[in-house]
Structure formats: structure tokens, C-alpha cells
Amino acid sequence: MDENASAPVTIADGEILAGRILPGIKAMREHLGCSLQDAFLAFYARYEVLQRERPEAFTMAPEGYWVGFYS
């Protein structure tokens, strides 16, 4: 394993998989100590990884995941 590679931030995985976007972004922000925008970007990046690696673990289809969320 490359010791220079950063470990994925898994703190919000449960929120991401359950479709709880705002609590997930809040968890990312608190964990990373970053801005709201950076927390959203980290959340979205982790969402994409989980969609690729564990699509069956999501409680909703990708088409409906972001419906009603406006950033």
C-alpha cells in the first residue's frame, strides 16, 4: 500500500448510503474541520466511490438520490 495515499474518509458512509445528505455533510464538516463547500465536495466524492464499489448498499436508486437537494 502506498503510504502517501490518503485514507478515504468513511465517517459519513452510513449517512451517504441511507440518503441522509445534510447529516452526512455535517458529519464530514465536523470531522474534517472544513468549510461547508469543502464538506459537500468530500461528501460527493465519497458518494461516487460508494456508488462504484457498493451500489447494492444504497437505500435509493442513483436517479432519485439528489432529488430535492439544491446546493
Residue pairs with C-beta under 8 A, 6 or more apart in sequence:
8 46
8 49
9 28
9 31
9 32
9 42
9 46
10 46
11 27
11 28
11 31
12 23
12 24
12 25
12 27
12 28
12 31
12 43
12 46
13 46
13 50
15 21
15 23
15 24
15 27
16 24
16 43
16 46
16 47
16 50
17 50
17 54
17 57
17 58
17 59
18 59
19 58
19 59
19 60
19 65
21 43
21 66
21 69
24 43
25 36
25 39
25 40
25 43
26 39
28 34
28 39
28 40
28 42
28 43
28 46
29 35
29 36
29 38
29 39
32 38
32 39
32 42
34 42
40 71
47 65
50 57
50 58
51 58
51 62
55 62
58 65
